[in-house]
Amino acid sequence: MRLRYLFILMMLIVLVFCSENSEPITANNKLIRNVIKDSTTNANYQEGKTLFVANCDACHRLHGTDQMFFNNLNERWKEKKTLYDFIRNPQEVIKKDAYAKAMYEEYNHVSMTAFAWMTDKQIELTLHYIAMELSSKK
């Protein structure tokens, strides 16, 4: 997939430089911005997918009963930081956060595995993958 985007980008560069009245090729050109954005989005999607499959997929299914759980995930947590803290240390957040405690009660006192090693970027990539998967299935 990356090769396809690279090929498209190279062709755009050739076309722009070969045309007489072309504007200089910069990241401000809309077409180039979209190619760069798509490449970045695809790379983020793939990295998020890798993280999800390796760490989350054993317990969570995006296209099964957990789909409702993942819908509007960011909106159901008061703060992004609390969600990230929950992913890293669920037991600690359950002690302090009413929503986390309610989830813990609803799921028969079964807690998620702690992913203390995950960076903010890794959590963002995983959430990006989840959001992309759910939006593609609507």
Secondary structure per residue as TSV (DSSP state, phi and psi in degrees):
chain	resnum	aa	ss	phi	psi
A	1	M	-	360.0	-40.3
A	2	R	H	-63.4	-37.7
A	3	L	H	-62.0	-37.5
A	4	R	H	-63.0	-45.2
A	5	Y	H	-66.3	-37.9
A	6	L	H	-64.7	-43.0
A	7	F	H	-61.6	-46.0
A	8	I	H	-60.8	-43.9
A	9	L	H	-62.1	-43.5
A	10	M	H	-63.2	-41.9
A	11	M	H	-63.9	-40.1
A	12	L	H	-62.7	-41.5
A	13	I	H	-62.5	-45.9
A	14	V	H	-61.1	-47.1
A	15	L	H	-61.3	-42.1
A	16	V	H	-67.6	-44.4
A	17	F	H	-74.1	-22.5
A	18	C	H	-87.9	-16.8
A	19	S	S	-83.4	147.8
A	20	E	T	-68.4	-50.5
A	21	N	T	-103.7	41.7
A	22	S	-	-84.9	148.9
A	23	E	-	-81.9	154.3
A	24	P	-	-60.4	146.2
A	25	I	-	-82.9	119.3
A	26	T	-	-140.9	172.9
A	27	A	T	-68.4	-10.0
A	28	N	T	-80.6	-19.1
A	29	N	S	-65.7	128.9
A	30	K	H	-58.2	-44.7
A	31	L	H	-62.5	-44.6
A	32	I	H	-64.8	-42.2
A	33	R	H	-57.0	-43.1
A	34	N	H	-66.8	-39.7
A	35	V	H	-64.6	-45.1
A	36	I	H	-62.0	-44.2
A	37	K	H	-62.3	-45.1
A	38	D	H	-62.3	-40.4
A	39	S	H	-63.8	-44.0
A	40	T	H	-64.3	-44.7
A	41	T	H	-60.9	-43.6
A	42	N	H	-64.2	-42.9
A	43	A	H	-63.6	-42.8
A	44	N	H	-63.0	-42.0
A	45	Y	H	-60.0	-47.6
A	46	Q	H	-63.9	-42.8
A	47	E	H	-66.0	-41.5
A	48	G	H	-63.4	-39.6
A	49	K	H	-62.9	-44.2
A	50	T	H	-59.1	-45.0
A	51	L	H	-64.2	-44.3
A	52	F	H	-63.0	-48.4
A	53	V	H	-62.9	-40.7
A	54	A	H	-72.7	-29.8
A	55	N	H	-120.9	-25.2
A	56	C	T	-113.7	-32.6
A	57	D	T	-61.6	-24.8
A	58	A	T	-63.8	-31.4
A	59	C	T	-111.6	-29.0
A	60	H	-	-113.7	134.9
A	61	R	-	-114.9	125.3
A	62	L	T	-71.3	-27.7
A	63	H	T	-116.4	32.1
A	64	G	S	-131.0	-138.6
A	65	T	T	-67.3	-25.9
A	66	D	H	-75.4	-8.7
A	67	Q	H	-57.6	-42.4
A	68	M	H	-62.7	-38.1
A	69	F	H	-62.6	-40.3
A	70	F	H	-81.1	-23.4
A	71	N	T	-60.1	133.3
A	72	N	T	55.1	34.6
A	73	L	H	-56.1	-46.0
A	74	N	H	-65.8	-31.5
A	75	E	H	-76.1	-26.7
A	76	R	H	-80.7	-15.1
A	77	W	S	-98.6	135.0
A	78	K	S	-60.3	-40.6
A	79	E	-	-134.8	144.7
A	80	K	H	-58.5	-39.5
A	81	K	H	-59.7	-40.1
A	82	T	H	-65.5	-40.9
A	83	L	H	-61.7	-46.0
A	84	Y	H	-63.3	-42.0
A	85	D	H	-62.3	-39.1
A	86	F	H	-62.8	-42.8
A	87	I	H	-62.4	-38.0
A	88	R	H	-79.7	-33.9
A	89	N	-	-153.5	77.0
A	90	P	H	-57.9	-41.7
A	91	Q	H	-60.9	-39.7
A	92	E	H	-67.1	-41.6
A	93	V	H	-70.2	-36.1
A	94	I	H	-58.7	-35.0
A	95	K	H	-66.8	-28.9
A	96	K	H	-109.1	-26.7
A	97	D	-	-109.7	128.5
A	98	A	H	-63.4	-42.3
A	99	Y	H	-64.7	-44.8
A	100	A	H	-61.9	-40.6
A	101	K	H	-65.8	-41.2
A	102	A	H	-63.0	-40.4
A	103	M	H	-63.2	-43.4
A	104	Y	H	-59.5	-43.3
A	105	E	H	-65.6	-44.5
A	106	E	H	-62.3	-35.3
A	107	Y	T	-96.7	34.1
A	108	N	T	54.3	42.8
A	109	H	T	60.3	28.8
A	110	V	-	-96.4	123.9
A	111	S	-	-104.9	150.0
A	112	M	-	-70.2	151.8
A	113	T	-	-64.0	141.1
A	114	A	-	-79.5	136.4
A	115	F	-	-119.2	63.8
A	116	A	T	-60.6	-26.1
A	117	W	T	-77.8	-14.2
A	118	M	-	-71.5	132.6
A	119	T	-	-83.3	166.4
A	120	D	H	-55.7	-43.1
A	121	K	H	-61.4	-43.2
A	122	Q	H	-65.1	-38.7
A	123	I	H	-66.0	-44.2
A	124	E	H	-58.4	-44.7
A	125	L	H	-63.4	-40.6
A	126	T	H	-65.0	-44.4
A	127	L	H	-66.1	-35.6
A	128	H	H	-61.9	-45.5
A	129	Y	H	-60.2	-46.2
A	130	I	H	-59.3	-47.4
A	131	A	H	-62.0	-43.0
A	132	M	H	-65.0	-42.2
A	133	E	H	-63.6	-45.9
A	134	L	H	-67.1	-39.2
A	135	S	H	-71.3	-27.7
A	136	S	H	-76.2	-16.6
A	137	K	T	-97.0	-0.4
A	138	K	-	-79.5	360.0
